[in-house]
Structure formats: C-alpha cells, structure tokens
Amino acid sequence: MSYFVRVMLGEQSTHAADCFRDGVIGTDFDLLTDLTPMLKDAWIDSKKELTEQYKKSRPNKSPVSVGLACGAMWTVSKGIPIGGVVVSPTGQGSYAIGKVSSEYEYVQGAYLPHRRSVEWQTERIPAANFSESLLKALKLPLTCIDLSPYAEELEGFVNGRPRITISGSEDVESASRFALEEILEEFLVANWEHTEFGKNYNILTLDGKKVGQQFPSDTGPIDILALSKDEKEYLVIELKRGKANDRVVGQLLRYMGFVKKDLCQDGKTVRGAIVAHQDDLGMRNALSMVEDVEFYRYSIDFKLAIINR
C-alpha cells in the first residue's frame, strides 16, 4: 500500500502554482539552515535536534507551534518515502496528486527551501470528486494530514480509475465502521459548546485556527485535543465506534504521554477521555487503576416520523 499525505504548499496554497511548475513540495517555517544532519529515518530520532534548532531561530514560539512546525518539516523532508503519494490543494478549488521522486534538498533563498522533487499528475481533481469524508480531511488546517484511512479511494485517483461504489459485504462493513467513528468526531466538533467537554475546554486553536482535530503526535493522530478555558490543562479525547476495550486505554495513555512530554509547560497538566458506545470488563479494570482518564458513553437516538398524513 502506498503512503498518502495531504501537504499544504505555503499558507493558503500561496506557493502551489510554483511547486506544480517546478515539480516540488517543500516547507519553510523560517528555518534557514540545511536540515540534512537532523533528518533521521524515524521522527522520534529527529525530534530533539530539530526542535532545538527551531527554538533557536523562533524562541518565542509556543510548544504547540514548535511541535507542529518541526513535525511537518520532518514529514515533508524525510517521512514521506520515495514513491509516496502527495495530495495538495491548488488554491482554486481543486487538488493535485503526485509522487515523491527524490530525497531532501535544501535550496537556500527558495520560496520553500526544504524540498523534495515530485512528479505531479497533469490532471487536477475537482473537490466534488472526492467523498465527503475525504474532503473534510483534506480541509483540516494543518500543513500535513495523514490520508492513510482513505488509501483505497485515493488509489483510484492515482491509477486514473476513481472508485465510485463499494461492493462486497466486507468493504461495506469496514466503510460503515470508519464512517461511524468519523461522524462521532464531526458531531463533537460541530456541537462542542453543547457537550460536557465544551463547559470547561476549547478545542485547541493556533493563530485562530482549530488545530486540535486529528492533532499529530509521535504515535499517531489524536482524535481531539482540547485545552481548558483557563489554559492550565490539556484534554486528550479518543473516540471509538461501538465497544471500547483495554487496548484503547493504552492508546490513550500514549497520546497523553506525548502531550505531557511535548506540550505541558508552565505547570500545565493533561487528562484523558474515551468516548464509545460500550465498554467491557477489561477496560473497566484498566481504568480503575488509572487516574485522570474518564469514560463517556454515547447513545444514538433514531426515530421515524410519518410526514405524508
């Protein structure tokens, strides 16, 4: 399976046309130095040196800004393998798809100096051609978005044969399961102020943009990352369709550990929340030994109403 990632080419796709013309992707973040010595095969091995270098050039940036910037620079410069598929908005309501074809290169003075070569497809994909769920992911306000959950749909565009329908019971079941989890996330984000979470927390924002949805961490994307209204406590929310088990607790604790290590400064703390339709005995036992994690059960109210009488 190919590697799929959405990459923004400058703020609001400012450099999209240049990148398509020159056959590149890249980042800037005002870090004007060759990153080659800092780019290890794994992000965890690159993070310390890269973040220290970035902090030297931007000492006033918050831990959230530093983490997002350095994670994006590593992803674009090293994390995407050669042959990996990049999807980028054109800034004109369509998207370009290409394959990364070179290793990292630092081009001093360039509009995006930390760059890779890309073989862009000539055809642009109108936004309307993507599924609604994929389009929502493409529009998330981060430099890089992992699109691996949509690999099957994107493979069709890469091969010139967009997938229109889902056939086979196994595909239908997996698609519906993924859709339910995504619908739950969208519902919480859209109705945040009316939920229990919204009373005391705001979804994490940066420069006026909500960046707390699918927030990148060193062990995968966090479903929702929020910050208390007094800005003293982070809340990590893990969403699960149907029944959640004790493995979800371990996953949530990994995310909380990342937030504590990378984001909790100035006395900030972190809590966790699991949202699912059901739990089981294993999860209840695990949570009984873990402080600062709560379980929330959601319910679905489905009604039919006669409207032709």
Backbone torsions as a table, in degrees:
resi	resn	phi	psi	omega
1	MET	NA	140.6	-179.0
2	SER	-76.9	163.9	175.2
3	TYR	-93.1	128.9	-177.7
4	PHE	-123.0	131.2	178.7
5	VAL	-147.8	139.2	173.2
6	ARG	-87.9	126.9	179.7
7	VAL	-123.8	124.1	173.6
8	MET	-79.9	134.2	-178.0
9	LEU	-102.6	75.6	-175.5
10	GLY	89.9	160.8	178.0
11	GLU	-58.1	125.0	-178.8
12	GLN	54.7	36.6	176.6
13	SER	61.1	31.3	-177.8
14	THR	-54.7	-37.7	-174.7
15	HIS	-105.0	15.0	-177.2
16	ALA	-59.0	-50.9	-177.9
17	ALA	-60.3	-40.0	178.3
18	ASP	-63.0	-43.6	-178.7
19	CYS	-65.8	-38.8	178.3
20	PHE	-66.5	-39.8	179.1
21	ARG	-65.4	-43.0	-174.3
22	ASP	-90.2	-7.6	179.6
23	GLY	68.4	50.5	-177.7
24	VAL	-142.5	164.8	159.8
25	ILE	-125.7	160.9	179.9
26	GLY	-173.6	173.1	175.8
27	THR	-134.0	169.0	-179.6
28	ASP	-131.0	-77.4	-179.8
29	PHE	56.7	22.8	176.2
30	ASP	57.8	27.2	175.4
31	LEU	-103.1	97.4	-170.6
32	LEU	-97.9	66.9	177.5
33	THR	-154.1	152.9	179.6
34	ASP	-68.7	124.3	-176.9
35	LEU	-88.6	-2.8	-173.0
36	THR	-49.5	-48.1	-178.5
37	PRO	-64.4	-19.3	-175.9
38	MET	-96.1	-9.5	-173.0
39	LEU	-92.4	96.0	176.3
40	LYS	-94.3	166.9	-176.5
41	ASP	-63.6	-31.7	180.0
42	ALA	-109.8	139.7	179.9
43	TRP	-58.7	-39.9	-177.6
44	ILE	-60.4	-30.1	179.8
45	ASP	-83.9	-13.9	-179.6
46	SER	-100.0	-22.5	-167.2
47	LYS	-59.1	-47.5	-173.6
48	LYS	-62.1	-51.8	-177.2
49	GLU	-67.1	-39.3	-178.3
50	LEU	-67.4	-43.1	179.8
51	THR	-68.3	-37.8	177.3
52	GLU	-62.1	-41.9	179.3
53	GLN	-64.9	-40.8	-179.2
54	TYR	-67.8	-40.1	179.4
55	LYS	-62.7	-31.7	178.1
56	LYS	-63.8	-38.7	-178.0
57	SER	-85.5	-25.3	-179.3
58	ARG	-132.2	68.9	-173.0
59	PRO	-65.8	-19.3	-176.5
60	ASN	-93.2	1.7	-179.1
61	LYS	-74.4	145.0	178.6
62	SER	-73.2	160.7	176.7
63	PRO	-56.3	-35.8	178.6
64	VAL	-64.3	-46.9	179.5
65	SER	-62.2	-42.8	-179.6
66	VAL	-62.5	-47.0	-178.2
67	GLY	-62.9	-44.1	-179.7
68	LEU	-66.1	-42.9	-178.8
69	ALA	-64.6	-48.3	-177.5
70	CYS	-68.5	-37.7	176.8
71	GLY	-63.1	-40.6	178.3
72	ALA	-67.1	-41.6	178.8
73	MET	-62.1	-42.0	179.4
74	TRP	-67.1	-43.7	-178.9
75	THR	-58.1	-49.8	-178.2
76	VAL	-69.3	-40.4	-173.5
77	SER	-80.9	-28.9	-174.5
78	LYS	-137.8	-37.8	-170.9
79	GLY	-66.2	-33.6	178.4
80	ILE	-77.9	120.0	-179.4
81	PRO	-73.3	158.6	172.4
82	ILE	-60.5	129.1	-173.9
83	GLY	96.4	-10.8	176.6
84	GLY	-65.9	148.4	-174.8
85	VAL	-96.7	130.6	179.0
86	VAL	-111.6	134.6	174.0
87	VAL	-117.8	124.4	-177.1
88	SER	-133.3	135.9	175.5
89	PRO	-68.8	143.5	179.9
90	THR	-84.9	-15.4	-173.9
91	GLY	87.6	1.7	-178.3
92	GLN	-126.7	25.5	176.3
93	GLY	86.6	7.5	178.1
94	SER	-131.2	178.3	-175.9
95	TYR	-133.0	147.1	175.8
96	ALA	-107.1	145.1	178.1
97	ILE	-123.2	136.1	179.4
98	GLY	-152.2	170.1	178.1
99	LYS	-117.2	132.9	178.4
100	VAL	-66.8	133.6	-172.7
101	SER	-126.5	5.7	179.4
102	SER	-150.0	168.0	173.3
103	GLU	-81.3	178.4	-178.0
104	TYR	-63.7	144.5	174.3
105	GLU	-142.8	136.7	175.5
106	TYR	-99.9	120.9	-179.0
107	VAL	-115.4	98.8	-176.1
108	GLN	-61.6	132.9	178.5
109	GLY	84.4	-4.7	-179.1
110	ALA	-75.8	159.9	-179.2
111	TYR	-62.7	-34.8	170.2
112	LEU	-129.9	93.7	-168.4
113	PRO	-72.5	-25.0	179.9
114	HIS	-95.9	99.8	-165.3
115	ARG	-137.3	165.0	174.5
116	ARG	-135.3	152.1	174.7
117	SER	-79.6	144.8	-179.4
118	VAL	-136.9	137.8	173.0
119	GLU	-94.6	97.9	-178.0
120	TRP	-79.3	137.9	171.0
121	GLN	-69.1	144.7	-177.9
122	THR	-71.6	-30.7	-177.6
123	GLU	-82.0	134.0	175.4
124	ARG	-95.9	143.6	-175.8
125	ILE	-100.9	117.6	176.5
126	PRO	-61.6	144.9	-179.3
127	ALA	-56.7	-33.9	-177.8
128	ALA	-65.6	-16.1	-179.0
129	ASN	-79.2	-14.7	-179.9
130	PHE	-89.9	155.1	173.6
131	SER	-64.4	158.4	-177.6
132	GLU	-61.3	-40.0	-178.0
133	SER	-68.5	-41.0	178.0
134	LEU	-64.9	-41.2	-178.9
135	LEU	-62.7	-36.5	177.1
136	LYS	-63.5	-41.3	177.9
137	ALA	-64.9	-39.3	-179.8
138	LEU	-63.6	-25.8	-175.3
139	LYS	-95.0	0.9	178.8
140	LEU	-62.2	140.6	-170.9
141	PRO	-85.0	59.6	174.6
142	LEU	-130.6	158.8	179.4
143	THR	-63.9	-43.6	-178.6
144	CYS	-125.4	136.5	176.8
145	ILE	-130.4	127.7	176.7
146	ASP	-71.2	121.4	-178.6
147	LEU	-106.4	16.3	-177.3
148	SER	-59.6	-30.8	176.7
149	PRO	-63.1	-16.8	-177.6
150	TYR	-109.9	20.7	-174.3
151	ALA	-56.8	-42.3	-175.6
152	GLU	-64.5	-42.6	178.6
153	GLU	-65.5	-43.3	-177.1
154	LEU	-69.8	-31.1	176.7
155	GLU	-55.5	-37.1	179.6
156	GLY	-62.9	-39.7	179.3
157	PHE	-71.6	-35.7	177.8
158	VAL	-65.3	-38.8	-178.6
159	ASN	-87.6	-0.3	-179.8
160	GLY	78.3	14.7	-180.0
161	ARG	-132.0	78.4	-179.3
162	PRO	-55.7	137.7	-179.6
163	ARG	-82.1	120.8	-174.4
164	ILE	-97.9	-41.4	-177.0
165	THR	-127.1	160.9	176.0
166	ILE	-105.4	127.4	179.4
167	SER	-123.0	150.8	178.5
168	GLY	93.9	136.6	-175.2
169	SER	-64.3	-34.6	-178.2
170	GLU	-66.2	-42.6	178.4
171	ASP	-64.4	-42.5	-179.5
172	VAL	-62.1	-42.6	-178.2
173	GLU	-65.5	-46.9	-178.4
174	SER	-65.8	-38.1	179.4
175	ALA	-66.3	-41.1	-178.8
176	SER	-68.6	-36.2	177.5
177	ARG	-64.0	-46.3	178.2
178	PHE	-62.1	-40.7	-178.3
179	ALA	-64.3	-39.3	-179.0
180	LEU	-63.1	-44.4	178.8
181	GLU	-62.9	-40.1	-179.8
182	GLU	-68.7	-40.3	177.9
183	ILE	-61.6	-39.9	178.0
184	LEU	-60.9	-44.3	178.6
185	GLU	-62.5	-46.4	-179.5
186	GLU	-64.1	-37.4	179.1
187	PHE	-63.8	-45.3	-179.8
188	LEU	-62.8	-42.8	-179.8
189	VAL	-64.9	-45.4	-176.6
190	ALA	-69.4	-30.2	-175.6
191	ASN	-113.9	26.1	-172.1
192	TRP	-51.6	-47.1	-175.4
193	GLU	-64.3	-18.0	-178.1
194	HIS	-102.2	6.8	178.8
195	THR	-100.6	169.7	175.3
196	GLU	-60.2	-35.5	-178.4
197	PHE	-66.6	-38.5	-175.0
198	GLY	-65.9	-15.3	179.9
199	LYS	-67.2	-36.9	-172.9
200	ASN	-122.4	-9.2	-174.5
201	TYR	-130.6	153.3	169.6
202	ASN	-117.1	142.1	173.2
203	ILE	-59.7	135.3	-173.7
204	LEU	-56.7	130.6	179.1
205	THR	-123.0	154.8	177.5
206	LEU	-144.4	121.8	-178.4
207	ASP	54.7	39.2	177.0
208	GLY	81.0	1.8	-179.6
209	LYS	-112.1	139.1	176.1
210	LYS	-74.1	110.5	179.9
211	VAL	-108.6	1.3	-175.4
212	GLY	-80.9	-4.1	177.2
213	GLN	-91.8	124.0	-175.5
214	GLN	55.9	48.7	-178.3
215	PHE	-71.5	128.2	-176.0
216	PRO	-72.2	137.2	173.6
217	SER	-131.0	175.9	-179.0
218	ASP	-79.3	0.0	174.7
219	THR	-126.5	20.7	178.2
220	GLY	121.5	169.0	-177.9
221	PRO	-74.9	136.5	174.8
222	ILE	-82.9	130.0	-177.3
223	ASP	-55.0	-56.7	177.6
224	ILE	-141.6	130.0	174.7
225	LEU	-117.6	124.3	-177.3
226	ALA	-123.1	163.3	178.6
227	LEU	-130.3	135.2	-178.7
228	SER	-60.2	154.2	-175.5
229	LYS	-65.7	-21.5	173.7
230	ASP	-91.2	3.4	175.8
231	GLU	60.5	33.5	179.1
232	LYS	-110.1	-12.3	-174.0
233	GLU	-145.5	131.8	172.6
234	TYR	-87.6	150.4	173.9
235	LEU	-125.9	121.3	178.0
236	VAL	-100.8	122.0	-177.4
237	ILE	-113.6	125.2	176.7
238	GLU	-111.8	125.0	-176.6
239	LEU	-105.1	136.4	177.7
240	LYS	-136.9	130.6	173.7
241	ARG	-70.2	148.3	173.8
242	GLY	62.9	-131.4	-173.8
243	LYS	-93.6	136.4	175.7
244	ALA	-104.5	144.7	179.5
245	ASN	-122.3	-173.6	-174.6
246	ASP	-66.7	-20.2	177.1
247	ARG	-64.7	-30.0	178.1
248	VAL	-64.9	-35.1	178.4
249	VAL	-61.9	-45.6	178.2
250	GLY	-60.9	-41.5	178.6
251	GLN	-62.2	-45.8	179.9
252	LEU	-62.9	-41.5	-179.9
253	LEU	-64.1	-33.6	176.0
254	ARG	-63.5	-43.8	178.1
255	TYR	-64.3	-41.9	179.0
256	MET	-63.9	-37.8	177.4
257	GLY	-62.6	-39.7	176.4
258	PHE	-61.8	-46.8	-178.8
259	VAL	-63.2	-42.7	179.5
260	LYS	-62.1	-42.2	-175.7
261	LYS	-75.1	-40.4	-170.5
262	ASP	-101.4	-26.2	-171.7
263	LEU	-116.7	-25.7	-174.4
264	CYS	-79.9	94.2	173.8
265	GLN	-121.8	168.2	178.5
266	ASP	57.6	36.8	175.6
267	GLY	81.5	6.5	179.3
268	LYS	-66.4	150.7	176.1
269	THR	-121.1	178.4	-179.5
270	VAL	-139.9	138.1	173.4
271	ARG	-121.2	167.7	179.1
272	GLY	-132.1	155.8	177.6
273	ALA	-144.3	136.0	174.8
274	ILE	-110.5	129.4	178.4
275	VAL	-117.6	120.4	-179.2
276	ALA	-153.4	169.1	179.9
277	HIS	-79.3	-32.1	179.7
278	GLN	-146.0	159.3	168.7
279	ASP	-119.6	-176.9	174.8
280	ASP	-137.8	176.7	-175.7
281	LEU	-61.2	-40.2	-179.7
282	GLY	-59.9	-41.9	179.9
283	MET	-70.3	-39.9	178.9
284	ARG	-61.8	-40.6	177.6
285	ASN	-64.9	-41.9	180.0
286	ALA	-63.8	-45.1	-177.8
287	LEU	-68.0	-24.8	178.7
288	SER	-65.7	-19.1	-179.5
289	MET	-105.5	5.1	-176.0
290	VAL	-121.8	123.5	174.4
291	GLU	-85.9	160.3	173.2
292	ASP	68.1	21.1	173.9
293	VAL	-132.2	131.9	-179.6
294	GLU	-125.3	153.7	178.4
295	PHE	-110.4	132.6	177.2
296	TYR	-119.5	129.3	178.9
297	ARG	-100.2	127.6	176.4
298	TYR	-99.4	156.6	177.0
299	SER	-131.2	153.5	-179.7
300	ILE	-112.3	123.7	179.4
301	ASP	-106.0	104.6	-175.9
302	PHE	-111.7	122.2	-177.9
303	LYS	-129.4	149.7	172.5
304	LEU	-114.4	136.5	179.9
305	ALA	-128.7	133.4	176.4
306	ILE	-77.9	128.0	-176.7
307	ILE	-119.1	0.4	-177.7
308	ASN	-105.8	24.6	176.9
309	ARG	-123.2	NA	NA
